[in-house]
Amino acid sequence: MAYHSFTIELLPFDLECEVDYNVYPGEPMVRYDSNGTGYPGSPPEVEILDLRVVEVLGNDYSRLPGDWEPVLRKMVEDVLDYDWLASEIFDLTRD
């Protein structure tokens, strides 16, 4: 398991978030194996395990409720582009 930090703009705030994830590298295609069959392979995958809002950046966050993290986490989950996040993570793990 690894984690990645990113900032998302959710007006009027910028939210510093962290996500825990696993990366599965996928498998290459095998055209023919020893018994004459093959395998189409599989693409790499990212499994998102947890999403946290760790900091609120911006002008005034005093209007937020006392336990603001679950509310903001739900808002981030609703607007987050998971394909973008997966591509960011793949870029980090490429060697």
Rosetta blueprint (number, residue, H / E / L):
1 M L
2 A E
3 Y E
4 H E
5 S E
6 F E
7 T E
8 I E
9 E E
10 L E
11 L L
12 P L
13 F E
14 D E
15 L E
16 E E
17 C E
18 E E
19 V E
20 D E
21 Y E
22 N E
23 V E
24 Y E
25 P L
26 G L
27 E E
28 P L
29 M L
30 V E
31 R L
32 Y L
33 D L
34 S L
35 N L
36 G L
37 T L
38 G L
39 Y E
40 P L
41 G L
42 S E
43 P L
44 P L
45 E E
46 V E
47 E E
48 I E
49 L E
50 D E
51 L E
52 R E
53 V E
54 V E
55 E E
56 V E
57 L E
58 G E
59 N L
60 D L
61 Y L
62 S L
63 R L
64 L L
65 P L
66 G L
67 D L
68 W H
69 E H
70 P H
71 V H
72 L H
73 R H
74 K H
75 M H
76 V H
77 E H
78 D H
79 V H
80 L L
81 D L
82 Y H
83 D H
84 W H
85 L H
86 A H
87 S H
88 E H
89 I H
90 F H
91 D H
92 L H
93 T H
94 R L
95 D L
